[in-house]
Amino acid sequence: MESQTQILTVLVLYLSFLVGFGVYQGRKAKSGKDFAIAGRRLPGWVAALSERATGESAWALLGLPGLAYAAGLSAIWVAVGCVAGIVTVWAVFAGRLRKEAETYDARTFVDYIAKRHSEAEKWIRLLGSVTIVFFFFFYVGAQFIGGGKTLNVLFGVDPKVGMLITAMIILPYTVLGGLQSVAYTDTVQAIVMILTLTIAPIVGIIYIANHPGLFASSVTEALKLAGPKYSTILGGLAGTSALIFIIAEFSWFFGYLGGMPQLSIRFMAIKDEENAKLARNVGIGWTILAYIGALMIGWIGIAIFGPQGLADRENVMPSVMLKLFPPAIAAVFITGAIAAMLSTADSLLILSATELSENILKPFLGETDERRSLRISRLSTVALALLALVTAYLVPTKLIYTIVGYTWAGIGDTFSVIVILTLFWKRFHGRAVPPTIITGLLFTVFWISSGLDEKVSARLMTFIVTAVVAVIATYLLKPKERPTS
């Protein structure tokens, strides 16, 4: 009870600071461009930390430690796939996307693709924006559901009340400043996350070595005592099963290659080339440290509780924190995990709202000045947040999570193919983009709903099929002739 009270106290203080800080930053947003892409003035370190908090969120603090606790050493494959994708996108794509956004004066992810391929601009805006708004709208609803569930588990709050609280926390600063606010609040989250993921493993190793009554006195011993499933790199699998397992786990790599709009917009918002280099170094360094730390927390959990000691594997991080630290300090780290979900919720909300306002509403309404553009963006954000909240209340949770389950392959892989070909293949043109988007979405829905995803990951297959269709469409559909001056 004492630890619960301390966690609640720290949570209230922490979230109050975040909301206040977000509102302060949001007051700097004076135009639609400030709202959508932070005026393309983000310092490199802010862009990097914001991108990492948005990209990892509760996955790095709850999901990956939970996987490491349940799967042991074989959890490395997911980490390798993710880290390889993140390092590649920062090293190869981030600087190019920033430069392209500046060249084409792009305000959103789809706005860039549409302007880059102007011969099919209208179709790209319509298909791209509707697709992203639809999928990420449900993604926001899923984050509200997750927030309600977390508050229910920790404090006994009714899940529906918890969803409302979650929405009320992120709305003030998100509506006020858009990416200008969200980028800076996400930066705070990323700092808390990396402190958790670096300090806890060091303390944990010392703790298990000096408490002989535990399941094991070291990570190596814990994995060995837990059995072959935990101590082998393939989780005890062999032959074809092992190959399928490696491909499925590593396939997270493909969605990171510029195709997740909520991450790519951070690259596009970096203010100059010098800051892009700083952002690259910060983003890569943060990622490597964070993934090592997340895996270690899961394995330290095995050493403390044994492989079957926790009913819910995603409780391993808070359980380890409460073992390693006094309640007040543990509360700070656990609060960081809870608040990290907000980094995803606010970023997805801003993404959906800006794609809706910039690519659908504003073209329909005609020319608007910057102040009116800002009002439209804010109203879009409020409307989408309320609709997502109502959807979370009324639509079956299973259906919402099913739709969200299509997002990584359907959005991430599909748009990764488009970004790769746009940046690195001069022949690729705008008329090939719409069929590529349609193919990626339809194939993902088919592959997952048919159950084939259990045999070969949709993340891999969607990338391959979409890439093939994009290349074929590039050759079959002739680009429109550009008018000569």
C-alpha positions in Angstrom: 0.0 0.0 0.0 2.9 2.4 0.9 4.6 1.8 -2.5 1.2 2.3 -4.3 0.7 5.6 -2.6 4.3 6.7 -3.4 3.8 5.7 -7.1 0.6 7.6 -7.3 2.2 10.7 -5.7 5.2 10.6 -8.1 2.8 10.0 -11.0 0.7 13.0 -10.3 3.7 15.2 -9.8 5.5 13.9 -12.9 2.4 14.2 -15.1 1.7 17.7 -13.8 5.2 18.7 -14.7 4.8 17.2 -18.2 1.5 18.9 -18.9 2.8 22.2 -17.7 6.0 21.9 -19.7 4.0 20.9 -22.8 1.7 23.9 -22.4 4.7 26.2 -22.0 6.3 24.8 -25.2 2.9 24.9 -27.0 2.6 28.6 -26.5 5.4 29.0 -29.0 3.3 27.5 -31.8 2.1 30.4 -33.9 1.3 28.8 -37.2 0.1 25.6 -38.8 3.7 24.8 -39.7 4.8 25.1 -36.1 1.9 22.8 -35.1 2.6 20.1 -37.8 6.4 20.0 -38.0 7.6 22.3 -35.1 8.5 25.0 -37.7 11.3 22.6 -38.8 13.4 24.1 -36.0 13.9 21.2 -33.7 17.4 20.9 -32.2 19.1 17.6 -33.0 19.1 16.2 -29.5 15.4 17.0 -29.1 14.4 15.4 -32.4 16.5 12.3 -31.5 15.1 11.8 -28.0 11.6 12.6 -29.1 11.8 10.0 -31.9 13.2 7.4 -29.6 10.5 8.0 -26.9 7.8 7.8 -29.6 9.3 4.7 -31.2 9.9 2.7 -28.1 7.4 4.0 -25.5 6.1 1.2 -23.2 7.8 -1.4 -25.5 11.3 -0.7 -24.2 10.2 -0.5 -20.5 7.5 -3.2 -20.4 7.3 -5.2 -23.6 10.9 -6.1 -24.3 11.9 -6.8 -20.7 8.7 -9.0 -20.5 9.8 -10.8 -23.7 13.4 -11.3 -22.3 11.8 -12.7 -19.1 9.6 -15.1 -20.9 11.9 -16.2 -23.7 15.4 -15.8 -22.2 18.4 -15.4 -24.6 16.3 -15.8 -27.8 14.8 -12.4 -27.2 18.0 -11.1 -28.7 16.6 -11.6 -32.2 13.8 -9.1 -31.8 16.3 -6.6 -30.3 18.8 -7.2 -33.2 16.1 -6.6 -35.8 14.8 -3.5 -34.1 18.3 -2.0 -33.4 19.5 -2.8 -37.0 16.5 -1.0 -38.4 16.8 2.0 -36.1 20.6 2.4 -36.7 20.0 2.1 -40.4 17.3 4.7 -40.5 19.3 7.2 -38.5 22.5 6.6 -40.4 21.1 6.4 -43.9 17.6 8.0 -44.1 17.2 10.7 -41.4 19.5 13.3 -42.9 18.1 12.8 -46.4 14.5 13.1 -45.2 15.4 16.3 -43.4 16.9 17.8 -46.5 14.0 16.6 -48.7 11.5 18.1 -46.3 13.3 21.4 -46.5 13.6 21.3 -50.3 9.9 20.6 -50.8 8.7 22.7 -47.8 6.8 19.6 -46.6 4.7 19.8 -43.4 3.7 16.2 -43.0 4.9 12.8 -44.1 2.3 12.4 -46.9 2.8 16.1 -47.9 6.4 15.3 -48.6 5.6 12.2 -50.7 2.9 14.1 -52.6 5.1 17.0 -53.4 8.0 14.8 -54.3 5.8 12.9 -56.8 3.6 15.8 -58.0 2.3 14.0 -61.1 0.0 12.0 -58.8 -0.2 14.5 -55.9 -4.0 14.4 -55.4 -4.2 10.6 -55.3 -1.2 10.3 -53.0 -2.6 12.9 -50.6 -6.0 11.1 -50.5 -4.8 7.5 -50.3 -1.9 8.2 -48.0 -3.7 10.5 -45.6 -6.9 8.5 -45.3 -4.9 5.3 -44.7 -2.7 6.9 -42.0 -5.6 8.7 -40.3 -7.7 5.5 -40.3 -5.1 3.1 -38.8 -3.5 5.6 -36.4 -6.9 6.8 -35.3 -7.5 3.2 -33.9 -4.0 3.2 -32.6 -4.8 6.3 -30.5 -7.9 4.4 -29.2 -5.7 1.5 -28.3 -3.4 3.8 -26.3 -6.4 5.1 -24.4 -7.4 1.5 -23.6 -3.8 0.7 -22.5 -3.8 3.8 -20.2 -7.1 2.8 -18.7 -5.9 -0.8 -18.1 -2.6 0.4 -16.5 -4.4 2.7 -14.1 -6.8 0.0 -13.2 -4.1 -2.5 -12.4 -2.0 -0.1 -10.4 -4.6 1.9 -8.5 -7.9 0.1 -9.0 -9.4 2.9 -11.2 -12.3 1.9 -13.4 -10.8 1.3 -16.9 -13.2 3.6 -18.6 -12.4 6.4 -16.1 -8.7 5.6 -16.7 -9.2 6.1 -20.4 -10.8 9.5 -19.8 -8.0 10.5 -17.5 -5.4 9.4 -20.1 -7.1 11.6 -22.8 -7.4 14.5 -20.4 -3.7 14.4 -19.6 -2.4 14.6 -23.2 -5.1 16.9 -24.8 -4.1 20.3 -23.3 -0.5 20.5 -24.5 -1.2 18.4 -27.7 -4.0 20.7 -28.8 -2.1 23.8 -27.9 1.2 23.2 -29.6 1.1 20.0 -31.7 4.6 18.7 -32.5 6.1 21.8 -30.9 4.8 20.6 -27.5 4.9 16.9 -28.1 8.6 16.8 -29.1 9.7 18.4 -25.9 7.5 16.3 -23.6 8.7 13.2 -25.4 12.3 14.4 -24.7 11.6 14.3 -21.0 10.2 10.8 -21.3 13.3 9.6 -23.2 15.6 10.9 -20.5 13.7 9.1 -17.8 13.6 6.0 -19.9 17.3 5.9 -20.6 18.1 6.5 -16.9 15.9 3.5 -16.0 17.4 1.3 -18.6 21.0 2.1 -17.7 20.9 2.4 -13.9 18.6 -0.6 -13.1 20.7 -3.3 -14.9 23.8 -2.1 -13.0 22.1 -2.1 -9.7 20.4 -5.4 -10.6 23.6 -7.3 -11.3 25.0 -6.1 -8.0 21.8 -7.0 -6.2 21.6 -10.6 -7.4 25.3 -11.2 -6.8 24.8 -10.2 -3.1 21.5 -12.0 -2.3 22.2 -15.7 -2.2 18.6 -16.7 -1.5 17.4 -15.8 -5.0 16.8 -18.2 -8.0 20.3 -17.4 -9.3 23.2 -15.1 -8.4 24.0 -14.0 -12.0 22.3 -13.6 -15.4 24.3 -16.5 -16.9 23.4 -18.8 -14.1 19.7 -17.8 -14.2 19.4 -18.6 -18.0 21.2 -21.9 -17.5 19.0 -23.0 -14.5 15.9 -22.0 -16.4 16.5 -24.6 -19.1 17.4 -24.8 -22.8 14.5 -22.7 -23.9 16.0 -19.8 -22.0 19.7 -20.5 -22.3 20.0 -21.0 -26.1 20.0 -18.4 -28.8 17.2 -20.1 -30.7 15.0 -20.9 -27.7 15.6 -24.7 -28.1 14.4 -24.7 -31.7 16.2 -26.3 -34.6 15.9 -26.7 -38.4 13.0 -25.1 -40.3 11.4 -23.9 -37.0 14.5 -22.1 -36.0 14.8 -20.4 -39.4 11.1 -19.2 -39.4 11.6 -18.0 -35.8 14.7 -15.9 -36.8 13.0 -14.4 -39.9 9.9 -13.5 -37.9 11.8 -11.8 -35.1 14.3 -10.0 -37.3 11.6 -8.8 -39.7 10.8 -5.8 -37.4 13.8 -4.3 -39.2 11.8 -3.5 -42.4 9.2 -1.2 -40.8 11.9 1.1 -39.4 13.3 2.1 -42.8 11.5 5.5 -43.0 8.0 4.0 -43.2 6.6 4.9 -39.8 5.2 8.4 -40.2 5.3 9.3 -36.5 9.1 8.7 -36.5 10.0 10.1 -39.9 8.3 13.4 -39.1 10.9 13.9 -36.4 13.7 13.6 -39.0 11.9 16.1 -41.2 11.6 18.6 -38.3 15.4 18.9 -37.6 16.5 22.4 -38.2 19.7 22.0 -40.1 22.4 19.5 -41.3 24.7 20.0 -38.3 21.8 19.2 -35.9 21.0 16.2 -38.1 24.4 14.7 -37.4 24.0 15.3 -33.7 20.5 13.7 -33.8 22.0 10.7 -35.6 24.6 10.1 -32.9 22.1 10.6 -30.0 19.5 8.4 -31.6 21.9 5.5 -32.3 23.6 5.7 -28.9 20.3 5.9 -27.0 19.0 2.9 -28.9 21.9 0.6 -28.2 22.0 1.4 -24.5 18.3 1.1 -24.1 17.9 -2.3 -25.8 20.8 -3.8 -23.9 19.3 -2.4 -20.6 15.8 -3.7 -21.5 17.0 -7.2 -22.1 19.1 -7.2 -19.0 16.1 -6.2 -16.8 14.2 -9.2 -18.1 17.0 -11.6 -17.5 17.6 -10.1 -14.0 13.9 -10.8 -13.4 14.6 -14.5 -14.1 17.4 -14.4 -11.5 15.2 -12.8 -8.9 11.8 -14.5 -9.4 12.6 -17.6 -11.4 11.2 -18.3 -14.9 7.7 -19.0 -13.6 7.6 -16.5 -10.7 5.5 -13.8 -12.3 2.0 -14.4 -13.7 2.2 -11.5 -16.2 5.6 -11.2 -17.9 5.1 -7.5 -18.6 5.1 -6.9 -14.8 8.8 -7.9 -14.7 10.1 -4.3 -15.0 8.0 -2.8 -12.1 8.6 -5.9 -10.0 12.3 -5.7 -10.5 12.3 -1.9 -9.7 10.5 -2.5 -6.4 13.0 -5.2 -5.5 16.1 -3.1 -6.4 15.2 0.4 -5.1 13.4 2.1 -2.2 9.8 2.7 -3.0 10.3 6.4 -3.8 13.0 5.8 -6.3 11.2 2.8 -7.8 8.1 5.0 -8.2 10.0 7.4 -10.4 11.1 4.6 -12.8 7.7 2.9 -12.8 6.0 6.3 -13.4 8.3 6.7 -16.4 7.0 3.4 -17.8 3.4 4.5 -17.4 4.0 8.0 -18.8 6.0 6.5 -21.7 2.7 5.3 -23.2 1.6 9.0 -23.5 4.6 9.6 -25.8 3.0 7.2 -28.3 -0.6 8.4 -27.7 0.2 12.1 -28.2 2.5 11.5 -31.2 -0.1 9.4 -33.0 -2.8 11.9 -32.3 -0.7 14.7 -33.7 0.2 12.6 -36.7 -3.5 11.8 -37.5 -4.7 15.3 -36.9 -2.0 17.0 -39.1 -2.4 14.5 -42.0 -6.2 15.1 -41.8 -6.0 18.9 -41.6 -3.0 19.5 -44.0 -3.9 17.0 -46.7 -7.7 16.6 -46.7 -9.3 19.6 -44.9 -7.1 22.5 -46.0 -7.1 21.6 -49.7 -10.9 21.3 -49.5 -11.3 24.6 -47.7 -8.9 26.4 -50.1 -6.1 28.9 -49.3 -5.8 29.7 -45.6 -3.5 32.0 -43.7 -1.2 30.6 -41.0 -3.4 31.5 -38.0 -6.5 29.9 -39.6 -4.3 26.9 -40.5 -3.4 26.6 -36.8 -7.0 26.7 -35.7 -8.0 24.0 -38.2 -5.1 21.8 -36.9 -6.2 22.3 -33.3 -9.8 21.6 -34.0 -8.9 18.4 -35.9 -6.8 17.3 -32.9 -9.8 17.8 -30.5 -12.2 16.1 -32.9 -10.0 13.0 -33.5 -9.2 12.7 -29.8 -12.9 12.7 -28.8 -13.8 10.3 -31.6 -10.9 7.9 -30.6 -12.1 8.0 -27.0 -15.7 7.3 -28.0 -14.4 4.5 -30.2 -12.4 3.0 -27.3 -15.6 3.0 -25.2 -17.9 1.6 -27.9 -16.0 -0.6 -30.3 -14.9 -4.1 -29.1 -11.3 -4.0 -27.8 -10.5 -7.1 -29.9 -11.5 -5.4 -33.1 -9.4 -2.3 -32.2 -6.3 -4.4 -31.5 -6.9 -6.4 -34.7 -6.8 -3.2 -36.8 -3.7 -1.9 -34.9 -2.1 -5.3 -35.5 -2.0 -4.5 -39.3 -0.2 -1.2 -38.8 3.4 -2.2 -38.6 3.3 -4.2 -41.8 0.5 -2.3 -43.6 1.9 1.2 -42.9 5.5 0.7 -41.8 6.6 -1.8 -44.6 4.5 -0.2 -47.3 5.7 3.3 -46.8 9.3 2.1 -46.1 9.3 0.7 -49.7 8.0 4.1 -51.0 10.5 6.1 -49.1 13.4 3.8 -50.1 12.5 4.0 -53.8 11.8 7.7 -53.6 15.2 8.5 -52.1 17.4 6.0 -54.0 15.8 5.1 -57.4 15.4 7.9 -59.9 13.1 6.0 -62.1 10.4 5.6 -59.4 7.6 8.0 -60.1 4.3 9.2 -58.6 1.9 7.0 -60.7 3.5 3.9 -59.0 2.8 5.2 -55.5 -1.0 4.7 -55.3 -0.9 1.0 -56.4 2.0 0.4 -54.0 -0.1 1.8 -51.1 -3.2 -0.2 -52.0 -1.2 -3.4 -52.5 0.6 -3.1 -49.1 -2.6 -2.6 -47.2 -4.7 -5.3 -48.9 -1.9 -7.9 -48.8 -1.2 -7.2 -45.1 -4.9 -7.7 -44.2 -5.1 -10.9 -46.3 -1.8 -12.4 -45.0 -2.6 -11.8 -41.3 -6.3 -12.7 -41.4 -5.6 -15.9 -43.3 -3.3 -17.1 -40.6 -0.3 -17.2 -42.9 1.5 -14.7 -40.6 2.0 -17.6 -38.2 4.2 -19.3 -40.8 6.0 -16.4 -42.4 5.9 -13.0 -40.9 3.6 -10.4 -42.5 6.4 -7.8 -41.8 8.7 -9.6 -44.2 6.1 -10.7 -46.8 4.4 -7.2 -47.1 7.8 -5.6 -47.6 8.8 -8.1 -50.4 5.4 -8.1 -52.2 5.0 -4.3 -52.0 8.5 -3.8 -53.3 7.9 -6.1 -56.3 4.6 -4.3 -57.1 6.3 -0.9 -56.8 9.0 -1.9 -59.3 6.5 -3.5 -61.7 4.2 -0.4 -61.5 7.2 1.9 -62.1 7.8 0.1 -65.5 4.2 -0.5 -66.5 2.7 2.9 -65.7 4.5 5.5 -67.7 5.1 8.8 -65.8 3.3 11.9 -66.9 5.3 14.1 -69.1 6.5 17.2 -67.2 5.6 20.4 -69.1 8.6 22.1 -70.7 9.2 25.7 -70.0 
